[in-house]
Amino acid sequence: MRYPINNRVVLMRPPEGPVADYVRPFGCWASEQGYALASLRYRVRIAGAFSRWLATQGVAPRAIRSRHCADYLRTRARRAGRRKGDTLALEQFLDLLRRQGVCVPERSTAPKLTPAERCIEGFERYLREQRALSQATLTNYVPYIRQFLADHFGDGTVKLERLRAHDITDFVRRRAPRLHRKRAKLLTTGLRSFLRYSQLRGVVRGDLVAAVPCVADWSMPAIPRGIGSEQVRRLLSRFDRSTAVGRRDYAILLLLARLGLRAGEIVTLELDDIDWKAGCLSVRGKGGRHSQLPLPQEVGDAIVAYLRRGRPRSDSRRVFLRAKAPVRGLLGPSAISTVVRHALARTGIDAPTRGAHQFRHGLATEMLRRGASLGEIGELLGHRSPETTKIYTKVDIDALRTLALPWPGGVS
């Protein structure tokens, strides 16, 4: 007797065991996630085999735990070997059983935190909830605070009230020389933020914030490395838009090149952020700030082409999704940089860098060349401070030499 899972998979016989009724819903879920036919069939087979094994072990549905998956996979490996996707497939099936209420979620025993880790946990909560800082900022700050607390307190009690100015300066002087200038500035900025947080809690004196040394930072030390407008034109003209991935990546490149969005802003862009009638985008910028940007016709057409003939079906509200299963939003800014890197490699364009930020710099430089004011550039790029935009006024002497006219009087 055949047992259809969906219109793509049919089993030769109905599944057996205590969770046999959930093999079909699992197959439907896997199909919705965009798994290829071979992966879909494999997931259905391993779920059915797991259900039969549970019956031989006398395990009731409510009693199923992660350890049963591990036990089954060990048994399976002895008979049929081990495949790379075994663990993930079974974890997905177990997640479905939990969502359906078949088995209860397992209580994970949280590891006991050291006093320093508890202190850091509070600091992270403050940055996230009170300062509305992004996870990327937390990732930059926290490792240095962890090093600072480990240096002074180890795994023992954290007594911040005992800190003195020389403790702060000594830590920075020992650590900063080993770091790149930008990383050293993150160290000092994160340390100041931590000391301000500790001051608000009333456990350190205010003058400790002033004790954090400054890292030498010459004003506007370098010209931003922006991709040229001609390179952008060539890159976009050579794009293959005949595939779903090509349409997605083309729309991403246009958002970088025409609006100067950051990689993280593209990743978090959602369907509801696009106002098609008004022709504008709502962009989530740094620090949780939102800004409205006009949606150029060219960019809008590219997004529509992807949504209609490229974006996989998904419950996710993110505009740009992974092309491979499981279908979900892009995982982070690095995914946008990967799109840029692959596009440059395919077209053989020798760009200043391989990352996404060069389009932002290139757009600002081109706007300045065409006579846009710093205020207009800063508004488009979402700069909080005019000082951030001012870097684009720095002059490239080597570039100017190519434009220099000969002295009318000739050589004397």
C-alpha positions as a Markdown table, in Angstrom:
| # | Residue | x | y | z |
|---|---|---|---|---|
| 1 | Met | 0.0 | 0.0 | 0.0 |
| 2 | Arg | 1.6 | 3.3 | -1.1 |
| 3 | Tyr | 1.7 | 6.2 | 1.3 |
| 4 | Pro | 1.9 | 9.7 | -0.3 |
| 5 | Ile | 3.8 | 12.3 | 1.7 |
| 6 | Asn | 3.1 | 15.1 | -0.9 |
| 7 | Asn | 3.1 | 15.4 | -4.7 |
| 8 | Arg | 6.9 | 14.8 | -4.7 |
| 9 | Val | 7.4 | 11.8 | -2.3 |
| 10 | Val | 5.5 | 8.6 | -2.0 |
| 11 | Leu | 6.5 | 5.8 | 0.4 |
| 12 | Met | 6.0 | 2.1 | -0.5 |
| 13 | Arg | 4.3 | 1.5 | 2.8 |
| 14 | Pro | 2.9 | 3.7 | 5.7 |
| 15 | Pro | 5.3 | 4.6 | 8.4 |
| 16 | Glu | 5.2 | 2.8 | 11.7 |
| 17 | Gly | 6.0 | 3.6 | 15.3 |
| 18 | Pro | 4.8 | 6.1 | 18.0 |
| 19 | Val | 5.4 | 9.2 | 15.8 |
| 20 | Ala | 4.4 | 7.7 | 12.4 |
| 21 | Asp | 1.6 | 10.3 | 12.1 |
| 22 | Tyr | 4.1 | 13.1 | 12.0 |
| 23 | Val | 6.3 | 11.8 | 9.2 |
| 24 | Arg | 4.0 | 13.3 | 6.6 |
| 25 | Pro | 3.9 | 16.8 | 8.2 |
| 26 | Phe | 7.7 | 16.7 | 8.5 |
| 27 | Gly | 7.9 | 15.9 | 4.8 |
| 28 | Cys | 5.6 | 18.8 | 3.9 |
| 29 | Trp | 7.6 | 21.1 | 6.1 |
| 30 | Ala | 10.9 | 20.1 | 4.5 |
| 31 | Ser | 9.3 | 20.6 | 1.0 |
| 32 | Glu | 8.2 | 24.1 | 2.0 |
| 33 | Gln | 11.8 | 24.9 | 3.1 |
| 34 | Gly | 13.0 | 24.3 | -0.4 |
| 35 | Tyr | 14.9 | 21.1 | 0.0 |
| 36 | Ala | 15.8 | 19.3 | -3.2 |
| 37 | Leu | 14.0 | 16.1 | -3.9 |
| 38 | Ala | 16.9 | 13.8 | -2.8 |
| 39 | Ser | 17.2 | 15.7 | 0.5 |
| 40 | Leu | 13.5 | 15.7 | 1.0 |
| 41 | Arg | 13.2 | 11.9 | 0.5 |
| 42 | Tyr | 16.2 | 11.3 | 2.8 |
| 43 | Arg | 14.6 | 13.3 | 5.6 |
| 44 | Val | 11.3 | 11.4 | 5.3 |
| 45 | Arg | 13.1 | 8.1 | 5.3 |
| 46 | Ile | 15.2 | 8.9 | 8.4 |
| 47 | Ala | 12.1 | 10.2 | 10.3 |
| 48 | Gly | 10.2 | 7.0 | 9.5 |
| 49 | Ala | 13.2 | 4.8 | 10.5 |
| 50 | Phe | 13.5 | 6.7 | 13.8 |
| 51 | Ser | 9.8 | 6.2 | 14.5 |
| 52 | Arg | 10.2 | 2.4 | 13.9 |
| 53 | Trp | 13.3 | 2.3 | 16.2 |
| 54 | Leu | 11.4 | 4.1 | 19.0 |
| 55 | Ala | 8.8 | 1.3 | 18.8 |
| 56 | Thr | 11.5 | -1.4 | 19.3 |
| 57 | Gln | 12.8 | 0.5 | 22.3 |
| 58 | Gly | 9.4 | 1.0 | 23.8 |
| 59 | Val | 9.7 | 4.8 | 24.0 |
| 60 | Ala | 6.4 | 6.7 | 24.3 |
| 61 | Pro | 6.0 | 10.0 | 22.3 |
| 62 | Arg | 6.0 | 12.2 | 25.4 |
| 63 | Ala | 9.3 | 10.6 | 26.6 |
| 64 | Ile | 11.3 | 11.3 | 23.4 |
| 65 | Arg | 14.5 | 13.3 | 24.2 |
| 66 | Ser | 17.6 | 14.3 | 22.3 |
| 67 | Arg | 19.5 | 11.4 | 23.8 |
| 68 | His | 17.2 | 9.0 | 21.8 |
| 69 | Cys | 18.2 | 10.7 | 18.6 |
| 70 | Ala | 21.9 | 10.2 | 19.5 |
| 71 | Asp | 21.3 | 6.5 | 20.5 |
| 72 | Tyr | 19.4 | 5.9 | 17.2 |
| 73 | Leu | 22.2 | 7.4 | 15.1 |
| 74 | Arg | 24.8 | 5.3 | 16.8 |
| 75 | Thr | 22.7 | 2.2 | 16.0 |
| 76 | Arg | 22.2 | 3.3 | 12.5 |
| 77 | Ala | 25.9 | 4.1 | 12.0 |
| 78 | Arg | 26.8 | 0.5 | 12.9 |
| 79 | Arg | 24.5 | -0.9 | 10.2 |
| 80 | Ala | 24.6 | 1.7 | 7.4 |
| 81 | Gly | 27.4 | 4.1 | 8.2 |
| 82 | Arg | 27.1 | 7.8 | 9.1 |
| 83 | Arg | 26.0 | 10.5 | 6.7 |
| 84 | Lys | 26.8 | 14.2 | 7.2 |
| 85 | Gly | 23.2 | 15.3 | 7.3 |
| 86 | Asp | 21.9 | 12.6 | 9.8 |
| 87 | Thr | 22.1 | 14.7 | 12.9 |
| 88 | Leu | 20.5 | 17.8 | 11.4 |
| 89 | Ala | 17.7 | 15.9 | 9.8 |
| 90 | Leu | 16.8 | 14.2 | 13.1 |
| 91 | Glu | 17.1 | 17.5 | 15.0 |
| 92 | Gln | 14.6 | 19.0 | 12.6 |
| 93 | Phe | 12.2 | 16.2 | 13.0 |
| 94 | Leu | 12.5 | 16.5 | 16.8 |
| 95 | Asp | 11.9 | 20.2 | 16.6 |
| 96 | Leu | 8.7 | 19.5 | 14.7 |
| 97 | Leu | 7.5 | 17.0 | 17.3 |
| 98 | Arg | 8.1 | 19.7 | 20.0 |
| 99 | Arg | 6.2 | 22.3 | 18.0 |
| 100 | Gln | 3.3 | 19.9 | 17.7 |
| 101 | Gly | 3.3 | 19.3 | 21.4 |
| 102 | Val | 4.2 | 15.6 | 21.0 |
| 103 | Cys | 7.1 | 15.7 | 23.3 |
| 104 | Val | 8.1 | 18.4 | 25.8 |
| 105 | Pro | 11.0 | 20.8 | 25.4 |
| 106 | Glu | 14.0 | 19.7 | 27.4 |
| 107 | Arg | 15.2 | 21.8 | 30.2 |
| 108 | Ser | 18.8 | 22.8 | 29.6 |
| 109 | Thr | 20.9 | 23.3 | 32.6 |
| 110 | Ala | 22.5 | 26.7 | 32.2 |
| 111 | Pro | 26.2 | 26.7 | 33.0 |
| 112 | Lys | 27.1 | 28.4 | 36.2 |
| 113 | Leu | 28.3 | 31.9 | 35.4 |
| 114 | Thr | 31.4 | 33.3 | 37.0 |
| 115 | Pro | 31.1 | 36.7 | 38.7 |
| 116 | Ala | 32.8 | 38.3 | 35.7 |
| 117 | Glu | 30.3 | 36.7 | 33.3 |
| 118 | Arg | 27.4 | 37.9 | 35.4 |
| 119 | Cys | 28.8 | 41.4 | 35.3 |
| 120 | Ile | 29.2 | 41.2 | 31.5 |
| 121 | Glu | 25.7 | 39.8 | 31.2 |
| 122 | Gly | 24.3 | 43.0 | 32.9 |
| 123 | Phe | 26.5 | 45.2 | 30.7 |
| 124 | Glu | 25.2 | 43.5 | 27.5 |
| 125 | Arg | 21.6 | 44.0 | 28.7 |
| 126 | Tyr | 22.3 | 47.7 | 29.3 |
| 127 | Leu | 23.9 | 48.2 | 25.8 |
| 128 | Arg | 21.0 | 46.4 | 24.1 |
| 129 | Glu | 18.0 | 47.7 | 26.1 |
| 130 | Gln | 19.1 | 51.2 | 27.3 |
| 131 | Arg | 21.5 | 52.2 | 24.6 |
| 132 | Ala | 19.7 | 50.3 | 21.7 |
| 133 | Leu | 23.1 | 49.2 | 20.3 |
| 134 | Ser | 23.3 | 46.5 | 17.7 |
| 135 | Gln | 24.6 | 43.0 | 18.3 |
| 136 | Ala | 27.6 | 43.8 | 16.1 |
| 137 | Thr | 28.6 | 46.6 | 18.6 |
| 138 | Leu | 28.2 | 44.2 | 21.5 |
| 139 | Thr | 30.4 | 41.7 | 19.7 |
| 140 | Asn | 33.1 | 44.3 | 19.3 |
| 141 | Tyr | 33.0 | 45.6 | 22.9 |
| 142 | Val | 32.4 | 42.5 | 25.1 |
| 143 | Pro | 35.7 | 40.6 | 24.4 |
| 144 | Tyr | 37.8 | 43.5 | 25.7 |
| 145 | Ile | 35.7 | 43.8 | 28.8 |
| 146 | Arg | 36.0 | 40.1 | 29.4 |
| 147 | Gln | 39.8 | 40.5 | 29.1 |
| 148 | Phe | 39.8 | 43.5 | 31.4 |
| 149 | Leu | 37.8 | 41.7 | 34.2 |
| 150 | Ala | 39.9 | 38.5 | 33.8 |
| 151 | Asp | 43.1 | 40.5 | 34.2 |
| 152 | His | 42.0 | 42.1 | 37.4 |
| 153 | Phe | 39.6 | 39.6 | 39.1 |
| 154 | Gly | 40.1 | 36.2 | 37.4 |
| 155 | Asp | 37.3 | 33.8 | 38.3 |
| 156 | Gly | 36.9 | 35.5 | 41.7 |
| 157 | Thr | 34.5 | 38.2 | 43.0 |
| 158 | Val | 34.3 | 41.3 | 40.8 |
| 159 | Lys | 34.9 | 44.3 | 43.1 |
| 160 | Leu | 34.8 | 47.2 | 40.7 |
| 161 | Glu | 34.9 | 49.7 | 43.6 |
| 162 | Arg | 38.5 | 48.7 | 44.1 |
| 163 | Leu | 39.6 | 49.8 | 40.6 |
| 164 | Arg | 41.9 | 52.8 | 40.4 |
| 165 | Ala | 43.0 | 55.0 | 37.5 |
| 166 | His | 46.4 | 53.1 | 37.0 |
| 167 | Asp | 44.5 | 49.8 | 36.6 |
| 168 | Ile | 42.7 | 51.3 | 33.6 |
| 169 | Thr | 45.8 | 52.9 | 32.0 |
| 170 | Asp | 48.0 | 49.9 | 32.6 |
| 171 | Phe | 45.5 | 47.6 | 30.9 |
| 172 | Val | 45.2 | 49.8 | 27.8 |
| 173 | Arg | 48.9 | 50.4 | 27.5 |
| 174 | Arg | 49.6 | 46.6 | 27.6 |
| 175 | Arg | 46.8 | 45.6 | 25.2 |
| 176 | Ala | 46.5 | 48.5 | 22.7 |
| 177 | Pro | 50.0 | 48.2 | 21.1 |
| 178 | Arg | 49.2 | 44.6 | 20.0 |
| 179 | Leu | 46.1 | 45.8 | 18.1 |
| 180 | His | 45.4 | 47.6 | 14.8 |
| 181 | Arg | 44.5 | 51.2 | 15.4 |
| 182 | Lys | 40.8 | 50.6 | 14.7 |
| 183 | Arg | 40.7 | 47.7 | 17.1 |
| 184 | Ala | 42.5 | 49.7 | 19.8 |
| 185 | Lys | 39.9 | 52.4 | 19.5 |
| 186 | Leu | 37.2 | 49.8 | 20.0 |
| 187 | Leu | 39.0 | 48.6 | 23.1 |
| 188 | Thr | 39.1 | 52.1 | 24.6 |
| 189 | Thr | 35.5 | 53.0 | 23.5 |
| 190 | Gly | 34.2 | 49.7 | 24.9 |
| 191 | Leu | 36.1 | 50.3 | 28.2 |
| 192 | Arg | 34.7 | 53.8 | 28.6 |
| 193 | Ser | 31.2 | 52.5 | 27.9 |
| 194 | Phe | 31.6 | 49.8 | 30.6 |
| 195 | Leu | 32.9 | 52.3 | 33.2 |
| 196 | Arg | 30.0 | 54.6 | 32.5 |
| 197 | Tyr | 27.6 | 51.7 | 33.0 |
| 198 | Ser | 29.4 | 50.8 | 36.2 |
| 199 | Gln | 29.2 | 54.5 | 37.3 |
| 200 | Leu | 25.4 | 54.5 | 36.7 |
| 201 | Arg | 25.2 | 51.4 | 39.0 |
| 202 | Gly | 27.1 | 53.4 | 41.6 |
| 203 | Val | 30.0 | 51.0 | 41.9 |
| 204 | Val | 32.9 | 53.1 | 40.4 |
| 205 | Arg | 33.8 | 56.7 | 40.5 |
| 206 | Gly | 33.2 | 59.0 | 37.5 |
| 207 | Asp | 36.8 | 60.0 | 37.1 |
| 208 | Leu | 37.7 | 56.4 | 36.0 |
| 209 | Val | 36.1 | 57.1 | 32.6 |
| 210 | Ala | 38.5 | 60.0 | 32.1 |
| 211 | Ala | 41.4 | 57.7 | 33.0 |
| 212 | Val | 41.0 | 55.7 | 29.8 |
| 213 | Pro | 43.8 | 56.8 | 27.4 |
| 214 | Cys | 43.1 | 58.0 | 24.0 |
| 215 | Val | 44.4 | 56.1 | 20.9 |
| 216 | Ala | 46.2 | 58.4 | 18.5 |
| 217 | Asp | 43.7 | 59.1 | 15.7 |
| 218 | Trp | 44.8 | 61.7 | 13.1 |
| 219 | Ser | 41.9 | 63.6 | 11.6 |
| 220 | Met | 40.7 | 62.0 | 8.4 |
| 221 | Pro | 43.8 | 59.8 | 8.0 |
| 222 | Ala | 42.9 | 58.2 | 4.7 |
| 223 | Ile | 40.6 | 58.7 | 1.7 |
| 224 | Pro | 37.8 | 56.1 | 1.7 |
| 225 | Arg | 38.4 | 53.3 | -0.8 |
| 226 | Gly | 35.3 | 53.6 | -3.0 |
| 227 | Ile | 34.6 | 51.7 | -6.2 |
| 228 | Gly | 34.5 | 54.0 | -9.3 |
| 229 | Ser | 31.2 | 54.8 | -11.1 |
| 230 | Glu | 32.6 | 53.3 | -14.3 |
| 231 | Gln | 33.4 | 50.1 | -12.5 |
| 232 | Val | 29.9 | 50.0 | -11.0 |
| 233 | Arg | 28.4 | 50.5 | -14.5 |
| 234 | Arg | 30.4 | 47.6 | -15.9 |
| 235 | Leu | 29.6 | 45.3 | -13.0 |
| 236 | Leu | 25.9 | 45.9 | -13.3 |
| 237 | Ser | 25.9 | 45.6 | -17.1 |
| 238 | Arg | 27.5 | 42.2 | -17.0 |
| 239 | Phe | 25.2 | 40.7 | -14.4 |
| 240 | Asp | 23.4 | 37.5 | -15.2 |
| 241 | Arg | 19.7 | 38.1 | -14.4 |
| 242 | Ser | 18.4 | 34.9 | -16.0 |
| 243 | Thr | 18.4 | 33.0 | -12.7 |
| 244 | Ala | 16.7 | 33.5 | -9.3 |
| 245 | Val | 20.0 | 34.1 | -7.6 |
| 246 | Gly | 21.1 | 36.5 | -10.3 |
| 247 | Arg | 18.0 | 38.6 | -9.9 |
| 248 | Arg | 18.4 | 38.6 | -6.1 |
| 249 | Asp | 22.1 | 39.6 | -6.2 |
| 250 | Tyr | 21.4 | 42.3 | -8.9 |
| 251 | Ala | 18.8 | 43.9 | -6.6 |
| 252 | Ile | 21.3 | 43.8 | -3.7 |
| 253 | Leu | 24.0 | 45.4 | -5.8 |
| 254 | Leu | 21.7 | 48.2 | -6.8 |
| 255 | Leu | 20.8 | 48.9 | -3.2 |
| 256 | Leu | 24.5 | 49.2 | -2.5 |
| 257 | Ala | 25.4 | 51.3 | -5.5 |
| 258 | Arg | 22.3 | 53.6 | -5.8 |
| 259 | Leu | 21.4 | 54.1 | -2.2 |
| 260 | Gly | 24.6 | 53.4 | -0.4 |
| 261 | Leu | 23.0 | 51.0 | 2.1 |
| 262 | Arg | 25.1 | 49.2 | 4.6 |
| 263 | Ala | 25.3 | 45.4 | 4.3 |
| 264 | Gly | 23.4 | 45.0 | 7.6 |
| 265 | Glu | 20.7 | 47.3 | 6.5 |
| 266 | Ile | 20.1 | 45.2 | 3.4 |
| 267 | Val | 20.0 | 41.9 | 5.4 |
| 268 | Thr | 17.3 | 43.3 | 7.8 |
| 269 | Leu | 15.2 | 44.9 | 5.1 |
| 270 | Glu | 11.6 | 43.5 | 5.3 |
| 271 | Leu | 8.7 | 43.4 | 2.8 |
| 272 | Asp | 6.8 | 45.8 | 5.0 |
| 273 | Asp | 9.7 | 48.3 | 4.8 |
| 274 | Ile | 8.9 | 49.0 | 1.1 |
| 275 | Asp | 6.1 | 51.6 | 0.5 |
| 276 | Trp | 5.4 | 51.0 | -3.2 |
| 277 | Lys | 2.8 | 53.7 | -3.4 |
| 278 | Ala | 5.0 | 56.4 | -1.9 |
| 279 | Gly | 8.1 | 55.0 | -3.6 |
| 280 | Cys | 10.3 | 54.9 | -0.5 |
| 281 | Leu | 12.2 | 52.5 | 1.8 |
| 282 | Ser | 12.3 | 52.4 | 5.6 |
| 283 | Val | 15.8 | 51.5 | 6.6 |
| 284 | Arg | 16.9 | 50.2 | 10.0 |
| 285 | Gly | 20.3 | 51.9 | 10.6 |
| 286 | Lys | 22.8 | 51.9 | 13.4 |
| 287 | Gly | 21.6 | 52.3 | 16.9 |
| 288 | Gly | 18.1 | 51.2 | 16.0 |
| 289 | Arg | 17.5 | 54.4 | 14.0 |
| 290 | His | 15.0 | 54.4 | 11.1 |
| 291 | Ser | 15.2 | 56.5 | 8.1 |
| 292 | Gln | 13.1 | 57.0 | 4.9 |
| 293 | Leu | 14.9 | 56.9 | 1.6 |
| 294 | Pro | 13.5 | 57.4 | -1.9 |
| 295 | Leu | 13.2 | 54.2 | -4.0 |
| 296 | Pro | 14.6 | 54.8 | -7.5 |
| 297 | Gln | 12.7 | 53.3 | -10.4 |
| 298 | Glu | 15.7 | 51.1 | -11.3 |
| 299 | Val | 16.1 | 49.7 | -7.8 |
| 300 | Gly | 12.3 | 49.1 | -7.4 |
| 301 | Asp | 12.1 | 47.3 | -10.8 |
| 302 | Ala | 15.0 | 45.0 | -9.7 |
| 303 | Ile | 13.4 | 44.2 | -6.4 |
| 304 | Val | 10.0 | 43.4 | -8.1 |
| 305 | Ala | 11.7 | 41.1 | -10.6 |
| 306 | Tyr | 13.3 | 39.2 | -7.7 |
| 307 | Leu | 10.0 | 39.0 | -5.7 |
| 308 | Arg | 8.0 | 37.8 | -8.7 |
| 309 | Arg | 10.5 | 35.5 | -10.3 |
| 310 | Gly | 13.2 | 34.5 | -7.8 |
| 311 | Arg | 12.2 | 34.8 | -4.1 |
| 312 | Pro | 11.3 | 31.3 | -2.7 |
| 313 | Arg | 8.0 | 30.8 | -0.9 |
| 314 | Ser | 8.6 | 31.5 | 2.8 |
| 315 | Asp | 6.9 | 32.8 | 5.9 |
| 316 | Ser | 9.9 | 35.0 | 6.5 |
| 317 | Arg | 9.2 | 38.8 | 6.0 |
| 318 | Arg | 12.8 | 39.4 | 5.0 |
| 319 | Val | 13.1 | 40.7 | 1.4 |
| 320 | Phe | 16.2 | 38.7 | 0.5 |
| 321 | Leu | 16.3 | 35.0 | 1.3 |
| 322 | Arg | 18.8 | 32.2 | 1.0 |
| 323 | Ala | 18.5 | 30.3 | -2.2 |
| 324 | Lys | 19.2 | 26.9 | -0.6 |
| 325 | Ala | 17.2 | 25.1 | 2.0 |
| 326 | Pro | 16.4 | 25.8 | 4.7 |
| 327 | Val | 14.9 | 28.9 | 3.2 |
| 328 | Arg | 15.2 | 31.9 | 5.5 |
| 329 | Gly | 16.7 | 35.4 | 5.6 |
| 330 | Leu | 20.3 | 36.0 | 4.9 |
| 331 | Leu | 22.3 | 35.3 | 8.1 |
| 332 | Gly | 24.3 | 38.5 | 8.4 |
| 333 | Pro | 26.2 | 41.3 | 6.6 |
| 334 | Ser | 28.9 | 38.8 | 5.6 |
| 335 | Ala | 26.3 | 37.3 | 3.1 |
| 336 | Ile | 26.2 | 40.6 | 1.3 |
| 337 | Ser | 30.0 | 40.8 | 1.1 |
| 338 | Thr | 30.0 | 37.3 | -0.3 |
| 339 | Val | 27.6 | 38.5 | -3.1 |
| 340 | Val | 29.9 | 41.4 | -3.9 |
| 341 | Arg | 33.0 | 39.2 | -3.9 |
| 342 | His | 31.5 | 36.6 | -6.2 |
| 343 | Ala | 30.2 | 39.3 | -8.6 |
| 344 | Leu | 33.6 | 41.0 | -8.8 |
| 345 | Ala | 35.3 | 37.6 | -9.4 |
| 346 | Arg | 32.8 | 36.7 | -12.2 |
| 347 | Thr | 33.3 | 39.9 | -14.1 |
| 348 | Gly | 37.0 | 40.3 | -13.4 |
| 349 | Ile | 36.7 | 43.9 | -12.2 |
| 350 | Asp | 39.7 | 45.1 | -10.2 |
| 351 | Ala | 37.8 | 47.0 | -7.5 |
| 352 | Pro | 39.6 | 48.7 | -4.5 |
| 353 | Thr | 38.3 | 46.1 | -2.1 |
| 354 | Arg | 36.2 | 42.9 | -2.1 |
| 355 | Gly | 33.7 | 44.1 | 0.4 |
| 356 | Ala | 30.3 | 45.8 | 0.3 |
| 357 | His | 31.2 | 49.1 | 1.9 |
| 358 | Gln | 33.2 | 50.3 | -1.1 |
| 359 | Phe | 29.8 | 51.0 | -2.9 |
| 360 | Arg | 28.8 | 53.4 | -0.1 |
| 361 | His | 32.1 | 55.2 | -0.4 |
| 362 | Gly | 31.9 | 55.3 | -4.2 |
| 363 | Leu | 28.4 | 56.8 | -4.1 |
| 364 | Ala | 29.4 | 59.5 | -1.7 |
| 365 | Thr | 32.4 | 60.4 | -3.7 |
| 366 | Glu | 30.4 | 60.5 | -6.9 |
| 367 | Met | 27.7 | 62.7 | -5.3 |
| 368 | Leu | 30.4 | 65.1 | -4.1 |
| 369 | Arg | 31.9 | 65.3 | -7.6 |
| 370 | Arg | 28.5 | 66.2 | -9.0 |
| 371 | Gly | 28.1 | 69.0 | -6.6 |
| 372 | Ala | 26.0 | 67.5 | -3.8 |
| 373 | Ser | 26.4 | 69.2 | -0.4 |
| 374 | Leu | 27.8 | 67.3 | 2.6 |
| 375 | Gly | 24.4 | 67.6 | 4.2 |
| 376 | Glu | 22.7 | 65.8 | 1.3 |
| 377 | Ile | 25.4 | 63.1 | 1.3 |
| 378 | Gly | 25.1 | 62.6 | 5.1 |
| 379 | Glu | 21.3 | 62.4 | 4.9 |
| 380 | Leu | 21.4 | 59.7 | 2.2 |
| 381 | Leu | 24.0 | 57.7 | 4.0 |
| 382 | Gly | 22.4 | 58.1 | 7.4 |
| 383 | His | 25.4 | 59.8 | 9.1 |
| 384 | Arg | 24.7 | 60.9 | 12.6 |
| 385 | Ser | 27.5 | 63.5 | 12.7 |
| 386 | Pro | 28.7 | 65.9 | 9.9 |
| 387 | Glu | 32.2 | 64.9 | 10.9 |
| 388 | Thr | 31.6 | 61.4 | 9.5 |
| 389 | Thr | 30.6 | 62.9 | 6.1 |
| 390 | Lys | 33.5 | 65.3 | 6.1 |
| 391 | Ile | 36.0 | 62.5 | 5.3 |
| 392 | Tyr | 34.9 | 62.6 | 1.7 |
| 393 | Thr | 36.2 | 66.2 | 1.3 |
| 394 | Lys | 39.8 | 64.9 | 1.8 |
| 395 | Val | 41.8 | 65.5 | -1.4 |
| 396 | Asp | 43.6 | 62.8 | -3.3 |
| 397 | Ile | 46.7 | 64.5 | -4.4 |
| 398 | Asp | 47.8 | 61.7 | -6.8 |
| 399 | Ala | 44.4 | 62.0 | -8.6 |
| 400 | Leu | 44.7 | 65.8 | -8.9 |
| 401 | Arg | 48.1 | 65.5 | -10.5 |
| 402 | Thr | 46.5 | 63.9 | -13.6 |
| 403 | Leu | 44.2 | 66.9 | -14.0 |
| 404 | Ala | 46.9 | 69.6 | -13.5 |
| 405 | Leu | 47.4 | 72.0 | -16.4 |
| 406 | Pro | 50.9 | 73.0 | -17.5 |
| 407 | Trp | 52.2 | 76.3 | -16.3 |
| 408 | Pro | 51.5 | 78.9 | -19.0 |
| 409 | Gly | 54.9 | 80.4 | -18.9 |
| 410 | Gly | 56.7 | 77.1 | -19.6 |
| 411 | Val | 59.9 | 76.1 | -17.8 |
| 412 | Ser | 62.3 | 79.0 | -17.1 |
